[in-house]
Amino acid sequence: MIDFPILSLILFIPILGILLMVLIRNTSERTERNLKQTAIWITSLNFLVSLLLIIFFDYENPSFQFEEKYFWINNGISYHLGIDGISVLFIVLTTMLVPICILASYDSIKLSIKEYLISFLALETFMIGVFCSLDLVLFYLFFEGGLIPMFLIIGIWGGERRVYSTFKFFLYTLAGSVFMLLAIIYIYWNSGTTDVQYLLNYQFSKNEQIILWLAFFASFVVKIPMWPFHTWLPDAHVEAPTAGSVILAGVLLKMAGYGFIRFSLGFFPDASEMFMPMIFTLSIIAIIVTSLIALVQEDMKKLIAYSSVAHMGFVTLGIFTFTIQGIEGGIIQMISHGIVSAALFLCVGVVYDRLHTREISRYGGLVNKMPFYAFTFMIFILASLGLPGTSGFVGEFLVLLSVFTVNTYFALFATTGVVLAATYSLWLYRKVIFGALVKDDLVDMLDLTRREIIIFVPLIFLTFFLGIYPKPVIDIIEPSTKLVVENFNERLQK
């Protein structure tokens, strides 16, 4: 174990980067380059520090590690940080994707670059805080605080309908979270604390569990998002800059999935079991309906956004099987989706930067001019549809396996989502990559640059590594997942 407060260090390194940028007041081109390089170095440093969590993590210990606890507001509300096998991978995923976002924005963002980079660094702190908070008030502050920089990223640097999309995103997510805040206040007044470790063993009555579960669900169902509360997501993705879409799909959607595991299952087992049929039904509808909607999309980003809703449907299915296999499958699916969906949005950003359109019909035959791009895009399309050997297969397979043990009919319906994913993914790839190169403005399209190759190489490596040899990831998450399931079953019997 590490003796110094490494979680606080990872939280505040981006804040240090913000302070450095605030001190830079010149607006010359050289200054802009220095700002970008500072952001890249700071976020890369944070990624390297976060890798220490993996190196020094006790794989056999299912409880929280690297704990820090300081009294904050009073004895019941504290600055309490800690991670287990469920949360550690999300922190590393976050710190890995943020420098990739900065690199992806290196040439495409021209307006107010300092403010743009500061927004991303602030967002990184909020996202990391969500996954290592062991106090409900602290979790809520980080969970909602991330709305502010994301609101700015979409609202200032987004597309033509950015104002509409960013307000829709903000209001949807904030409205749902109001109920969670009320639930946290109720929990504090009844238990005298908001400490997560204490509350994992606190026994709520069945009626309390139902009301509190619904309050947390109101926030998580919008954030993940589940049908029919998903309509903000396609608009937000379409209008967000490329890096905004990457971090939205790669990390922000995972916060709700993490919340379901940590709080819905951890605090309210009776209510979770009671509402399992509802979650299964909404998940199946999300998988099938949003996949069918994806089939008729004309915008590449919107198609990938709808596919994200479908993929997150597998996550909620796995979590609410209440089995070790299912929850592990849900976590791996979230990690995989964080890598693959981020890469797909980056692939869209590559051609958008060259042609300034996302309409599928405007492309065709790119393999003739961009063979490296065609190869890269193919890898992530195949991973998205769950091809064996890629990361997308492992999570979906474990989820479907666990759902079959719970309810065969739900499993059969969920499997249709795999077929539909292959249909819209391969259709998108064929329309964009294959065919004759007949459009004049595609003739001068340039293949991947060195910077773009640097961005894609680690994502390709992780896609194949998790698909071919997922054991290291399973070894990390399995002890903590077993503990979650054991506590869930024990509290159900009380």
N, C-alpha and C positions, 0 to 999 in steps of 0.2 A: 504494500500500500504506500501511497505518497503522503508525506507528512504535511505538506503545505496545501492551502486551500485552492486546489486546481480548478474546481468548478467555478469559483468566483473569478479566477484568472481568465478562464475561457469566456465568462460572461462579460468581463470588462475590457478585454483586449480591443473589441470593436469600439468601445467608448473612447479608449485612448486614441484610436485612429480618427474618430470624430474631432477630438480636441486638436490633434495635429492639423487637420484640414481647416478648422476654424481659424487657426493662426495664419494660414496662407491667404493673403488678401489680394495678391496681384491677379490680373485676368489675362495675361498673355498666353500664347499657345504653349510656351514652355511650361508655364504654371499648370495648365490643364493636363499636360503630360505627367507632371510631377504628382498631381492629385490622383490620376489614374494609377500610377505606379505605387503610390503610397497605399491606396486601397487594396491593390493586389498583394503587396507585401504584408500588410496587416492581416488580411483575411487568410492568406497562405500560412502565416505564422500561427494563426488561431487553429487552422486545420492540423498543423503539425503538433501543436500542444494537445489537441483533442485526441490524437492518436495515442498519447500516453495513457489515456483512459483504457484503451484496448490492451495496451502492453501490460499495464499493472493491474488489470481487472482480474479478480479472483473468480474464475469460471465456475467453481464448485459452490460458491456462496450465493444462495438465492435471494438474500436480503439486500438492503440498500448499502451502498459503499460510497467512499469519498464524502462522507457526511460532514456538513457544516451547519451549526445551529447557533444563532444569536437572538436574544430577545429583541423584539422590534417595537411593536405597539404596546403589548403587555405580555403577561406570561402565556396567554392563550394564542397570540398571533406572533409568529417569529419569522426571522429570515432563516429558513431551513431548506438546505439543498442536499440532494443525494441522488444516486442513480442505481438502477439494477440492470439485469440483462435485457429488460424490455426497453429501457430508455436510452441506454448507452449508444446503440446503433443509430438512433434518430439524431443524436447530437453530432456524431461523426458525419452522417449524411448531410446535415445542415451546414457544418463548417466546410464540407467539400464542395457543395453546390454554390455557395456564395462567391468564392473567387472565380468559379466558372462563369457566374452571372456577370461579374465585373469584366472579365475578358470578353464575353459575348457583347458587351456594351461599348467596347473600347472605341470603335469608330462610328457606331450608329447613333449614339446620343451626343448631341451638340449643344442643346439648350440647358443652361444652369447645371453644368456637370458636377460642380461641388455639391450642390444641394441633392442631386441625384445619388451621388456616392454616399453622402451622409445618411440619406434615407435607407440605403441598403445596409449600412453598418448598424444603424439603429434597429432595423428589422432583424438582423442576425442576433443581436442581444435578446430581443423579445422571444424569438423562436427557441433559442437555446434555453432560456429561462423556463419556458413551458415544460420542457422535458426533464428538467432537474429540480423543479419546485416540489417540496414536500410540505407545503403549507397552502391551504386552499385560497387564502387571500392573495398570497404571492403568485400562485398559479393564475388566478383570475386577472391580476394586473398585467402579467406577461401575455396571457391569452388575448386580452382585449387591446393591450398596448400595441400589438403588431398591426392592428387595423389602421393606425395613424400613418406610419410610413408607407403601407401598401396603398392607402387612400391617395397619398401624394404621388406615388409612382405611377398609378393608373391615371389619376386625374390631371397630372401635369405633362407626363411624357407619353400618354396613350394616344389612341387614334382619334378619329373625327367625333365619335359618340362617347368620348371618354368621360364627360361630366355625368351623363345619364348612367353609364355603367358603374362608375365609381360610387355614386350615391346609392345605387341599387345594391351593390356589394356591401357598402358600409351599413345601410339600414337593415338589410336582411340579417347580417351577422350580429349586429348590435341588438336588434329586437329580441333575437333568440337568447342572447346572453344575459339580458335583464332578468329572466326567470332563474338562471343559474346564480346570479348575484343574490336574489331573494332567498334561494335555497341555502347558500353559504351563510347568510345572516341567520337564518333559522337554525342551521346546524351549530353555529357558534353559541347562540343563546340557550340551546338545549344541552349541548355537551360541554360548553365552557372553553372549547378550543377549536382551532381549524387545522391542527396538526394531522397530516395524512396518516402517519404511522399509528397514532392513537385511534383515529377514526376507522382504520381497517379492522379493529377489534371491538368497535363500539356497536352495540345492538340497537338498531332502530326498530320501532314497531312496524308491522306490515303496512298499516295505513300511511305512516310516515314515509316508508320506503316508496310507496306508489307515487305520492305527491312529489317527493324529492327526485325520484328517478325521472319523472316527466319533466321536471324543471331543468335538470341537466341535459336530458334528451332534447329539449327545445333548442339548446345551444349547439349541441353536437350534430343534430340532424341537419342543421343549416350549414355548418362548417364542413361536413365530410364530403359533399352534400348528398342526402338521400332524396329520392323521388317522394313527393312532388315539390320539395324545397330547393331544387337544384337550378332553377331558372336564372339565378344571378351568375352562375359559373361560366356558361358559354359567352355571355356578354362581357364579363370581366376579362376572360382570356383573349377574346377577339380584339378588344381595345387596349389591353396592356402591352407595353413594349415586350420584346422577346424575353429579356431577363425577368421581367415581372411574371410572365406566364410560367417560366421555368421554376421560380421559387414558389409560386402559388400552387402549381401541381406537385412539385417535388417535396415540399415541406408543409405548407399551411394546411393542406387537406388532411395530413397525417395527424395533426393535433387532436382532431375529434376522435379518430380511431384509437389513439393513445388514451384519450379521456374515457372512452367506453370501457377499455380494459382496466384502467387504474381506478376509476370512480364508480361507474355503473355496476360493474361486476364486483368490485372491491367493497363498496359501501352498501349496495342494495341488491343482494343476491335473490331475495324472494321476488322483488319487483322485476328483476331481469328475467327470471324464469317465467313469470307471469306474462311479460310482454314479448317473449321470444317468438311466438307465432306472428305477431305484428311486424317485428323486425325482419323475419324471414320473408313475409309477404312483400313488404316494401323493397327489400333487397332484390327479390326475383323480378318485381316490376321494373326496378331501376335497370337491372341487367338486360332485360328483353326490350323494354320500351326505348331506352336511350340508345341502345344498339341499332334499333330500327330507325330512329331519328338520325343517327350518324350516317346511315346509308344514303340519305337524300340531301346531305349537306353539300354546298358549293364552295364553302370556305374551309381551307385546310385546318386552320386553328379551331374552328367551331367543331369540326369532325373529331379532332383529338380531344377537345373538351368534353364532348358527349361520351367518348370512349372512357374518359377518366371517371365519369359517374358510374358507368357500367363496371369498371374494374374495382371501384371502391365498394360496389355492391357485394363482390366476393369477400371483401374484407369484413364487412358487417356479418355476412353469413358465417364466416369462420369463427369470429369472436363469440357469437351467440349460440354456437354449438356447445359451449362450456366444456370443451374437451381440450386436452393438451395439443393434439394434432391440429385442431381447428384454429386455436389461438395462434399457434406457431405459424400456421399457414397464412393467417391474416397479417401477422407481423412481417413475414417474408414478402407477402404480396405488397405491403405498403413500402418496404424498402426497394423492391424491384420496380414498383410503379414510380417511386421517387427518382430512380435512375433513368428508366426507359421513357417515361412521359416527358421528363426534363430534356432528354436527348431528342425526342420527336419535335418538341417546340423549338429547340435549337436548329433542327433540320429545316423547319419552316422558316426560321429567321434567316438562314443562309440564303435561300432563294428570294426571300422578301427584300433583303438588303440589295440584291442585284436588280430585281424587276419591280419592286414596290407594289406588289399585289399578292394576295393569298388565294385568289380564285383558282380552283382546280382546273377549270377549262382553259386558263391562260397558259398552261404548261403542257408538256408532252415531248417525249424524245430526248430528255435530258441526259440519258445514258450516253448519247453520242458526243456530248460536249463536257459532261461532268461525271466520268466513270468512278472516281473516288467518292464523290458525293452519293452516287447511285448505290455503291457498295455499302457505305455507312448507313444510309437511309434504310436499306434492305435489312440490315442487322436489327435495327430497332423496330421496324415493322414486324419482323418475325418474332421478336421478343414480346412485343405488345399482344400478338395473337396467341402467345403461349406455346411456341415451338419447343419441344424437348431439347435440352442442351442450352437453353437460355434461361435467364432468371425468371421470366414470366411464367414458365411452366411449373416451377417448384411450388410457389405459393398457391396457384390455382389447383394443382393436383392435391395438395394436402387439405385444402378447404373442401373440395368436392368429396374427397375420401371421408372426411369427418361428417359432412352433411349426409352422405349415404347411410352412415350409422345412425343418424337421428331421424331422417325422413327421406325415403326413397323418391317420393314425388317431387319434393323441393329440389333434390339433387338432379333429377332429370330435367326440370325446367332450367336450373342453373347451367347445365351442360349446353343447352341451346345457345347460351351467351357466348360460349367458346366458338361455336360455328359461326355465329353472327359477327364476332370479332374478326375471324378470318376473312369473312366476306367483305366488310367495309375496309379493312386494312389493306388487303390485296387489291381491291378496286382502286383505292387511293394511290397505291404504288404504281399500278399499271397506267393510270391516267397521267401521272406526273413524270414517270421515268421512261416508260416504253413508248413505242409508236414512232412515227416519222417526225423528224425535226423540221416542221413546215412553217413555224412562226418566225418571222424575221428578227424580232427582238430577242429570240433565244439563241441565235447564232453566235452572239458575242459573249454568252454567259461563261464566266471563268469558274474553274474547278476550285476545290477547297484550298484556302490559303494555309500558310504554316500555322498561324494563330488558331484557325479553325480545327486543324488536325490535332493540335495540342489539347484543345478542348474535348474533342471526341475520343481520343485514345483511352484515357482512364475510364470513361463511361462504357466503351466497348469491352475493355478488360473486365470490369465488374459484372457486366451483363453475362459474359461467358463463365466467369469464375463462379458466380452464384448459381448458374444453371448447371454446371458440370460438377462442382464440388461445394455444395451448400453446408457441409458438415460444420465448418468453423462458425458459421452464423447460428446454426441450430444449437451448437455447444454453448454459445453465449446466452441465448434466450431460453433454453429449455429449463434450467433450474428455477428461474424466476417464474416462468409460465406454470410449472408444476406447483409452485407455492400458491400462485393465484387460484388455480383450480382446486387445490386442497382446501384453502381458506374458504372458497366459494361453497364447496360441498359441506364443510363443517358448519358454516353459518346457516346453511339451508336446514340442517338437521336440528338446530337449536329451537 
